[in-house]
Amino acid sequence: MDQQVKHQNNQLNPKEIPVEWLQPLEQKELNQEEVVRPSLSYWQDAWQRLKKNKMAMGGLFFLVLLGIMAIFGPYMTPYTVNGQNLAVQNQAPSVNHWFGTDDLGRDVFTRTWYGARISLFVGLVAAFIDFFIGVIYGGISGYKGGRTDNIMMRIVEILYGLPYLLIVILLLVVLGPSLFTIILALSLTGWVGMARIVRGQVLQLKTLEFVHASKSFGAKTSRIIRKNLLPNTMGPIIVQMTLTVPTAIFAEAFLSFLGLGISSPFASWGVMANDSLTTIISGHWWRLFFPAFFISATMFAFNVLGDGLQDALDPKLRR
């Protein structure tokens, strides 16, 4: 009997041999590792894809470094932000003054990082307010739909059509120029874009099965929006926030440059650029170069990071 079985095995047709038997041993081990490998969550997969984007990671690294320098940079020199010394006015960058001095002998390096504090503070606070108002407004509008959605969107369109500079000027006349006025002016109409994005996402998600399941269990509207809809819209929301921050930073610098925002002796990138305009002809290039460079670099870093996050958080590109 044993000899008969061996004979049958020897007469086995090669076409009947399973393909897995013919695979190399290394390929089998690789397939086994792919099966055993744990699956990544949505945020883990997004982080893995973001790390592969060199431009986005470069922008993230610059922003982290900028934040660190904004906190500790002013303490790296013995000079204060408004400390004047006319004996060293308009000196070029040197060992004593790394970014040079201005026409009042103030250290440009120290003032640059104080300006970074103001710019980042304005940008982050404006982005947070836009997030808070836009998410609530857009979520309610998209979930309710119908007449409520039409009324709320008409209000958004009216606010979107108001001239931004006109609002700023009116607020400055009523409240006076200050950091609070700039943030208020940025927040009055800045949340409109966030509300539109959230509304569009909610309109797509509210027809899905898991939302209907929550309704069938008697969940309230606030709970459905908070637990079911908003977590699935965080990708576009985060991307929009990364684009809101540089817009607010540039708006603050632009208003301060025009003299409508923060005024001297407070340090701001826009104020420093405005103060240095009269000295360009005399060759004091460093006074304009450093604030202009950091405004441009910060906006570029936020934009490339936003583009990278948009690709990383796109569920259609998930493996």
C-alpha angles and dihedrals in degrees: 000000000000091000091051092053091049090050091052091050091051090051092053111135111242089222089062093055111106115250091234089066091058095050117104117257092244092055090052092051090049092052090049091053091051090053094047094043110107116242118248123240121239094263094043091052091047091052092050091052092045091054089057091058103085095189093052093046090048090053091048091050091050092050093049090049090047091053092049092049092047088058101039103018098087090054094055092079131048092236128099126225094252100026108133128205114170091190090072101036119149095005118163120242110293143152092280096043110029095192096027128243136279131233091284095048094254118151109255093201092060093043092049093059093044086053089052089056092054095043095048091044092053092045096048095043092048090048092050092050091047089050094049097046098034096049094049095043096043093043093053093044095050096043097046095043123169119066093350091056092048093051094045093048092050088056089051091051091051092051091045090055095053114105107251095211091051091055091050093050092049092050092047090053092049101037103020128237113306143126090263091055092053093050091047091050091049092048099049094072104005095088093062094087092048091050092053093051094048092047092053092049093047092050089058097044102044092071094057124106099251091058092051089048090055090050091051090055090054099253115169123243093250092052094048091051093045100041106028111023108033097050089056092051097050093101096064090037093056091047091051091050092053088055094045094057097060090044090056092045092052092045091053092047091047094050093046089048090055091047094248097108134039113356134204140312086039114089118240131148090241093048091048091050091049093049092050098053094088093052100053093089090053091057100253092137097157093069092065099028100065100047091042091048094051093045090053095041093048093050091047092049093051092047096050089045090051091050090049092049091049090058094040095049096044105113091204090067095049115120 
